[in-house]
Amino acid sequence: MNGIKIFITFGFLFLTFATALAVPHENNGRYLHEQDISSTGAFIARWTPDVENNKIHFEFEAQTLGWVGVSILRQTTEGQIGDQVIAGVYEDGTSYIQDRYFNTSIPHPERPLRPIDVQQDWVLRYAEERNDKTIVGVSRPLDTGDLYDGPVIEDIVLKLSWAYDELDIIDGVAPDHGPTFGAVYVNFLNPEV
C-alpha cells in the first residue's frame, strides 16, 4: 500500500513539474519579454514584437499614480534622436497618451517632455492605476516611416530611456519638478543578446 502512495505522489509531482516546464513564460500570456529597466522594481517593461505585422506591443508598469514615459533612442553624429510616448490615467479614470519625438540637436525649453510628433504612431491599448502603480499598454509599428521617430526597431541594441512622475500631465505640460528617470540598452527583437 505504501508503495502505491509513493508511486502516486511521485507521479503527481512529476506531472506538475513537467507541465510547468512545458508552459513558456509569457507574462501571463500577454508578453514574451519582461525586464526591470529601473533595476529596483520601480519600472518594469514588457513587450512582444510582431515582425510579421510590423508591430511591437509594450506594457510599462511604474510605481506612480502620475505619468509614465519611455523614449526609444539611437545615437547619431548630431546627438540622440528617438520616439517618445507618455501615458497615464487621470483621477477621473480617463486615460491619455502623447506621442513625442526626441532630438538632442534641437534645443527646447520643455524638459522632460519633448515636442509633440505630427505623426502619431503610438496607440494606447489600455491604462490603469492599481496598487499605487500606473500600468499602460501601448503599441507602435517597428518601422513608423516617421523621420522624427529616429530608430527603426530591428535586431539591434537601442537605448530605452524611462521616466515617471507622481503627477499627471495637465494641459499637455508635465509638472515643473523633476521626474524619476533612467536608461538601459535593449535589443527588442532578441533581448538575450
Backbone torsions as a table, in degrees:
resi	resn	phi	psi	omega
1	MET	NA	-42.7	179.2
2	ASN	-62.8	-36.1	178.9
3	GLY	-62.3	-38.3	178.6
4	ILE	-67.2	-42.4	178.4
5	LYS	-61.6	-43.5	179.3
6	ILE	-64.7	-43.5	179.2
7	PHE	-60.6	-45.4	-180.0
8	ILE	-65.2	-42.9	179.8
9	THR	-62.6	-50.0	179.7
10	PHE	-65.2	-36.1	176.7
11	GLY	-62.6	-44.6	177.9
12	PHE	-62.5	-46.1	178.8
13	LEU	-61.8	-41.1	178.8
14	PHE	-62.6	-45.6	179.7
15	LEU	-64.1	-39.8	178.3
16	THR	-63.0	-46.3	-179.8
17	PHE	-65.2	-44.1	-179.5
18	ALA	-64.5	-38.9	178.0
19	THR	-65.5	-41.6	179.2
20	ALA	-62.7	-39.0	178.5
21	LEU	-69.7	-31.6	-175.9
22	ALA	-76.4	-21.4	-177.8
23	VAL	-88.8	117.8	-179.6
24	PRO	-68.9	148.5	177.5
25	HIS	-78.4	112.0	-179.2
26	GLU	-132.0	33.0	178.1
27	ASN	49.4	64.9	-178.0
28	ASN	61.9	28.8	176.5
29	GLY	82.3	0.3	-176.3
30	ARG	-96.8	-39.0	-172.5
31	TYR	-132.6	143.7	-179.1
32	LEU	-81.0	-29.3	-173.8
33	HIS	-127.9	149.2	178.3
34	GLU	-145.7	138.3	177.4
35	GLN	-147.7	134.7	172.1
36	ASP	-80.5	97.3	-174.0
37	ILE	-81.9	-7.8	176.1
38	SER	-94.3	-15.9	-175.2
39	SER	65.8	6.7	177.7
40	THR	-124.3	-0.7	-175.9
41	GLY	86.4	0.4	-178.3
42	ALA	-77.8	-22.1	-178.8
43	PHE	-145.6	114.0	-178.7
44	ILE	-110.8	133.5	174.6
45	ALA	-112.7	134.0	174.0
46	ARG	-127.0	144.7	-179.8
47	TRP	-158.3	155.7	174.0
48	THR	-137.2	116.0	174.9
49	PRO	-80.1	145.0	175.8
50	ASP	-127.6	78.6	-173.8
51	VAL	-60.5	-39.4	-178.5
52	GLU	-58.1	-34.6	-178.9
53	ASN	-107.4	14.7	178.2
54	ASN	54.2	45.7	-178.8
55	LYS	-134.7	157.2	166.9
56	ILE	-139.3	134.3	-177.5
57	HIS	-111.1	130.3	-178.3
58	PHE	-121.3	155.2	163.5
59	GLU	-133.1	129.6	177.0
60	PHE	-117.9	132.1	-178.6
61	GLU	-126.9	119.4	-178.2
62	ALA	-128.5	149.5	179.9
63	GLN	-80.0	73.2	179.5
64	THR	-160.0	159.9	170.0
65	LEU	-110.6	15.4	177.3
66	GLY	-106.0	-152.0	-177.9
67	TRP	-79.5	156.0	178.6
68	VAL	-127.9	134.7	-179.6
69	GLY	-143.5	150.3	173.5
70	VAL	-138.4	152.5	173.0
71	SER	-127.4	133.8	173.5
72	ILE	-103.3	117.2	-167.1
73	LEU	-125.2	154.2	167.9
74	ARG	-136.3	152.9	-179.4
75	GLN	-86.8	136.2	172.9
76	THR	-123.8	177.8	178.0
77	THR	-67.1	-24.4	179.6
78	GLU	-90.2	-13.1	-177.0
79	GLY	142.3	-154.5	179.5
80	GLN	-99.7	139.4	172.5
81	ILE	-128.1	151.8	-178.7
82	GLY	-176.6	-178.3	-177.1
83	ASP	-112.1	132.3	-177.4
84	GLN	-125.5	137.7	174.0
85	VAL	-126.8	138.1	177.1
86	ILE	-129.4	132.1	-178.3
87	ALA	-147.0	164.5	178.4
88	GLY	179.7	-169.4	-178.4
89	VAL	-133.7	126.3	176.1
90	TYR	-74.6	165.8	-179.1
91	GLU	-58.0	-29.9	-179.7
92	ASP	-80.8	1.2	177.0
93	GLY	94.6	-8.6	177.3
94	THR	-77.5	144.4	-178.2
95	SER	-102.3	161.4	179.3
96	TYR	-142.7	156.9	177.5
97	ILE	-146.9	145.1	174.9
98	GLN	-135.5	127.4	174.9
99	ASP	-98.2	118.6	-178.0
100	ARG	-127.2	167.5	175.4
101	TYR	-120.6	158.6	-173.1
102	PHE	-125.3	120.7	177.6
103	ASN	-147.2	106.5	-175.5
104	THR	-70.5	-12.4	178.0
105	SER	-82.7	-8.4	177.6
106	ILE	-107.2	110.9	179.8
107	PRO	-72.1	145.2	176.2
108	HIS	-156.9	152.3	-175.0
109	PRO	-79.6	-20.7	-174.6
110	GLU	-81.5	120.0	174.4
111	ARG	-132.5	136.1	2.9
112	PRO	-86.4	-0.1	-177.7
113	LEU	-73.1	141.7	179.4
114	ARG	-107.9	170.7	-179.5
115	PRO	-60.1	145.7	175.9
116	ILE	-64.7	134.4	178.8
117	ASP	-80.5	133.1	178.0
118	VAL	-63.4	-39.4	179.1
119	GLN	-94.5	106.9	-177.2
120	GLN	-86.2	105.0	-175.8
121	ASP	-102.3	-21.5	179.7
122	TRP	-79.9	139.0	177.9
123	VAL	-119.4	126.4	176.1
124	LEU	-82.2	117.9	179.3
125	ARG	-91.8	-37.1	176.2
126	TYR	-164.7	159.0	175.0
127	ALA	-152.5	138.1	179.2
128	GLU	-154.0	158.1	172.0
129	GLU	-114.2	127.4	-177.5
130	ARG	-150.2	130.8	177.2
131	ASN	53.0	48.4	179.7
132	ASP	61.6	27.4	178.2
133	LYS	-129.1	149.4	170.1
134	THR	-105.3	129.4	-179.2
135	ILE	-124.2	122.8	179.6
136	VAL	-126.6	139.4	174.1
137	GLY	-112.0	122.5	-177.8
138	VAL	-135.0	158.9	176.9
139	SER	-136.6	157.2	172.9
140	ARG	-157.2	159.3	174.6
141	PRO	-66.0	149.5	172.8
142	LEU	-62.1	-41.8	175.9
143	ASP	-121.2	106.8	-176.4
144	THR	-79.2	-20.0	-174.9
145	GLY	72.7	9.6	-177.1
146	ASP	-97.4	120.4	-178.9
147	LEU	-59.1	-33.3	-178.0
148	TYR	-75.9	-22.0	-177.0
149	ASP	-70.5	-21.4	177.9
150	GLY	79.0	-103.8	-168.4
151	PRO	-78.2	140.4	164.9
152	VAL	-83.9	133.9	178.0
153	ILE	-81.2	109.1	179.5
154	GLU	-138.3	-169.6	-174.7
155	ASP	-78.0	62.3	176.8
156	ILE	-140.7	163.8	177.5
157	VAL	-85.2	128.4	177.8
158	LEU	-122.3	157.8	176.7
159	LYS	-85.0	131.5	176.6
160	LEU	-116.2	105.1	175.8
161	SER	-91.2	141.7	-179.4
162	TRP	-130.8	152.4	177.2
163	ALA	-157.2	155.0	171.4
164	TYR	-153.2	160.3	-179.9
165	ASP	-137.4	158.5	-179.3
166	GLU	-77.7	-13.2	-179.8
167	LEU	-112.7	158.4	176.9
168	ASP	-85.0	164.1	175.7
169	ILE	-74.9	131.9	179.3
170	ILE	-116.5	124.8	179.8
171	ASP	51.5	39.8	176.5
172	GLY	78.6	4.6	-177.1
173	VAL	-122.6	135.6	176.9
174	ALA	-79.4	155.9	175.8
175	PRO	-56.9	156.1	-172.9
176	ASP	-73.8	-22.2	-178.9
177	HIS	-78.9	161.8	-172.7
178	GLY	-75.4	143.7	177.2
179	PRO	-84.0	172.2	168.5
180	THR	-87.0	132.4	-174.6
181	PHE	-151.1	168.2	177.6
182	GLY	-176.3	-172.5	-179.1
183	ALA	-155.2	149.8	174.5
184	VAL	-139.1	169.7	175.8
185	TYR	-114.0	130.9	-172.4
186	VAL	-139.5	140.4	165.6
187	ASN	-100.9	105.5	-173.2
188	PHE	-68.8	-26.3	-178.7
189	LEU	-90.2	-23.8	-178.6
190	ASN	-144.1	70.7	-172.1
191	PRO	-64.4	-15.6	-179.1
192	GLU	-76.3	-11.0	-178.0
193	VAL	-74.0	NA	NA
